[in-house]
Amino acid sequence: IDIACDREMGVLERRTKEESDHSRLKAQLEVLEQSEQSLAGYAEGARYLLDAARQSKLSGTRGALSAALDVPAELEVAIAAALGDTLDAVLLDANQLEDALGLLESDEAGRAALLPLDERISNLLDKPSDDNCLGVASELVNSPDELRGAVRLMLGQTLIVRDRSTARNLIKDLPTH
């Protein structure tokens, strides 16, 4: 009887822990969904345009660049540093640029980086054969195929390396613009 009772207590403890974990994860998901809904964390102009797209005031918008990228966890800091302020760039069809600029100007909605979607793929850097070079940034992240041109435009001229020493060694061989 004691063995059965101990086994039952173990099962109850595991179930209680699982229910607690489930509740915690559900609460985290709700916070993330609310944050996404309110466009928290985006620059003022980007938030304005993304909200305008939700309200059908601006067509051809594909969201923010940051939301379109799937970045491996170990590269998040490097990719964020490479993108800087353009992390919040609003992706939109090239023929919608004037409409987006007009909206920003008419309502004094602030600034926004606009990234037109263009099928033309910009030239990528060649990955050096150095083992400490992880690769060209645009090729180390995942994104939908229709956005690859924009991703290559923003990250195709950036190398991700393991350390500053490697960066210093490689920079002398990079083409200048």
N, C-alpha and C positions, 0 to 999 in steps of 0.2 A: 504494500500500500504506500509506504514511504517513497519508493522509487517512482511509482505512478504519480504521486502528488508532486514530487520534485520535477518530473518531466512536464507536468501540466503547468507548474509555476514558470518554467523556462519558456514554454510556448506562450503563456500570457505576457511575460516580460518582453519577448521578441515582438509580439503583436502590438503591444503598447508603444514600443520604440518605433516600429514601422508606421503606426498611425501618427505619431509625433513627427516623424520625418516627412510623411506625406503632407501634413498640415503646414509645416515650415516651408516645404517646396511650393505648395499651392499659394501661400502668402507671398513668396518671392516672385512667383510668376505673375500674380496680380499687380504687384508693384511695377514690374517690368512692363506689363501691358499698359498700365496707366501712364507710365513715363513715355512710352512710345506714342500713345494716343495724344498726349499733351505736347509732343515733340520737345521734351525737356532735353537740355544739353546742346541744342542747335543754336547757331548764331541767329540773331534777330531777323535778318533778311531771309535767311534760309528757312526759318520757321514760318515766316510770312508766306513765302512762295509754296512751301509744302502744304500749308493750310489752304491756300488758294486752290491748289490742285485738288485737294479733298473736296472742296466746295464747287468743283467744276468751273472755276474762274480762270484756270490755266490748264490747257490740255498738253499732252505730250510729255508730261513730267514723269520721270521714273524713280523719284525718290532721291535720297542723299547718297553720295558716294560711300560714306561709312556704312550705310545699311546694306549696300550691294556687295560689299567685300566679305569674303570668308577668309580670315587671316589665321594661320596657325598661332597658337598661344605664344610660342617662343619668339615669334616675329612681331607681335603686336606693338611693342615699344618702337622698334625700328621703322615699321610701316607708318605709324602715327607721326614719328619725327620726320620722315620723308615727305609726308603729305602736308604737315603743318596745318595752316588755316583752310586748305582745300579739302580737308577731311570731311567738311560739311558741304562741299560743293553740290549744287542741285543738278542732277542729271536730267537733261531734257532734249527733245528733238531739236535739231539745228534750226528748223523753221519756226521755233517758238521763242527764240532768243529775244526778239523785239518785244513780244508780248510780255515776257517776264521782266524785261527792263522797264517797260511802260508801267507795269504794276508796281514795281519798286519805287519808281519816280513819283507816280501819281499819289501814292499814299504815304510818301516819306517813310517807307518801311525799313530803311536801313540798308546795309550792304549785304551782298551775297555773291559767292563765287558760283558762276554758271559754267557748267561743263556740257557743251553740246555733244550729242552722240553722233559720231561720224564713223562710217565704215572704213575710212582710210586708216590704215595701221601705221603709226609712226615707226621710224627706224628704232630698233632695239639695240642696246649695247650688246656686244659679244661678251659672254661670260669668260673671264680669264681662267686659265688652267690652275690657278692657285687653290689649294685645298681649303684655305681659310676664307675663300669667297663662296658664300652660299648660293649666289646667283643674282640674276636681274630681278628686282623687286616685283615687277609686273607678272613675272612667271612663277613667283612663289606664293601668290594669293589666288584664290578662286573667285570667280564672278560669273554671272550669266553670260553666255556667248554674245548676246547683243550689246553688252557693255564692255567687251574686251578692248575695243578701240580706245574708249575713254580711259580705261585702266592702263593701257600701254602708253597713252599720251602722258598720264600723270606719273607713272612709275617705270616706264621703259628705259629711262636714262639714269636709273639709280641702281647701284650695286649694294647688296647686303653682305657685309663681311662679319667675321667673328670678333675682330678687335680693331682698335685704332691703328696699331702697327701695320696691319694688313691694308687698311685704308690708305695710310701714308705711302706705302710701297706701290699700291695700284694707281693712285691718283696721277702719278707722273706719266702713265701710259694711256690715260683716258683722252679721247678727242675733246677739243674745246669747241664751243659753239660760236 
